Amino acid sequence: MTAWLAVLLILALPACTTKMGKDGRTTSEMDVKYLAKTEVDRFADTNRAEVMGGLMLIADKLYRRNPKEWKKAGVDSREAALERLKMRHYRSLPELGGLREGKAAALAFSETYSGDRVAALMLGLLTMADAAFDHKAEFYVLDSLDEMKLFNCARNMEVAVWKLGNDRNAAGELFLLANELDPANRNLSFEREFGRLMGLLDFMAKVVADRNGRTVSRLGHSVVSTIFLPVSFLK
């Protein structure tokens, strides 16, 4: 459908001199792309980019605080571990056995899991965000999003924050080090970044709900859940 819309827009454009832009596209191509997007579509593009960038920032910070995790994966550096996450392909993270979203994220807090816990958590969150944005990097007039997928993705960020600060192994140690609560060296940067991403997702959910003529309810969510909510299979 999007391809047909682009064709119609091309036919509707008046004849013009084409110029090459810095990104390699002609002026006409950029005009068509602009016309094929609503303000909501452009907002969704930016929102998604911010969420994905923020999650990769959190992954980098977690690896810095937990360097033993990327070493478990047999890679040569933190940068190589981050590159595996960017690919988000089961072949690049075979230790997860193809798990995605909540099932992958939950492994990070499992006593029996011996793999890279940062990869498990962040691959889970990244694939949740992928699903919340319908596995698209750009949005056009005929594209649509589901506000509840975005809403649940935001709630899963809350679950991740809670688990990072509370879930411990049998020895009483946190599975992953994140925020530093020591008054002498207080560091809440993880919580702040997660909070920013939750705000972006919640606002995107509201925008999409308004566009769809629906509302997003927080009913029954007075206490943070300790279980990751479904995103991909949400009906």
Order of alpha helices (4+ residues) and beta strands (2+ residues): alpha-alpha-alpha-alpha-alpha-alpha-alpha-alpha-alpha
